[in-house]
Amino acid sequence: MPFSWNQTEASKPSHAKQDKALQMYEAEVYQRAALLMRLGYSLKEATSRLQSNASWDFEINAMPKFSSRLKKIVEKVYKQKGAVGGGAPTLE
């Protein structure tokens, strides 16, 4: 005799949830890129490191959509912050 409370139906993730997850991943890349820049990593080193992190994070599953924009996100961070090397962060 099946019980209704014991029946689980997996629902497909909604577009809203997928969009939020994508925004979260992109924000994480942005924040990590900013941290690496403040620590003195070059644009090339930061991009390589973040691409490696993403590959490791998703080695079992397919790479998410944000991975195709990872390089652009890192470049945006370095352009906005005026990447000239390491040093103390500046307050804006």
N, C-alpha and C positions, 0 to 999 in steps of 0.2 A: 504494500500500500504506500504510494508516494505521498509525501507531505509537501505542501506548498512552500513552507519555510526552508525546506532542505533542497529545493531545486534552485540551482544557480544558473543564470544565463549570462554569459559574457556579452557585454555590449561593445560595439565598436567605438573607438574613441571619436568623440565629436570633433568637428573642425575647430571649434573654440578651444578645446583642450590641446589640440595639436598646435594651434597658433600660440597659445600661452607657453607651451614647451619650447617652441622655436624661439620665442622672445627671451625666455630664460637662458637658453644656451647661448644666444647672441650676446646677452648682457654679461654672461660669465666670460666669454671670450674677450669682450671689451674691457672688463675689469682686470682680467689676467694680463692683457696686453699693456694696459696702463701701469700695472705693477712691474712688469718686466722692463718697461721703458724707464721707470723711476729707479730700478735696480741697475740700470746702465747697459741693458742688452740692446744690441743693434736691431734694426728693423728685420734684417734677414734672420738673425738668431731667434728673435721672438716669434716670427712667423713659423720657422722650422719647429720650434719647441711646442707651439700651440697646435700645429698640425699633428705632431707626434702624440700629444696628449689626446687629441680627438680620436686618432686612430686607435690608441690604446683603450680609451673609454668605450669605443664601439666596435671592438675587434670581433665580438660574437655576432652582433647585429649589423645590418647595413648602416652605412654612414648617413646621418640625418641631413636634412636640407641645408642647414646652416654651414656645413663644411665647405660647400662651394663658394660661400661668401666670406670665409674665414680670413683670407688674405686681404680682402677689401676692408674688413673691420679693423684689422691690425694697422693697415696703412692709414685709415681714418684717424685712429688714436694717435699715431705718430705725427700726423700732419697737424692735428688740433693742438697737441701739446708742444709742438715745436721741438721735436726730438733732436737734441744736440749732444746727448750722452747722459751719463748718470748724474748723481748729485742729489741734493736735498730737493724735495718737492716744493713747488711754488704755490702760494695761495693766490687764487684769482678772484 
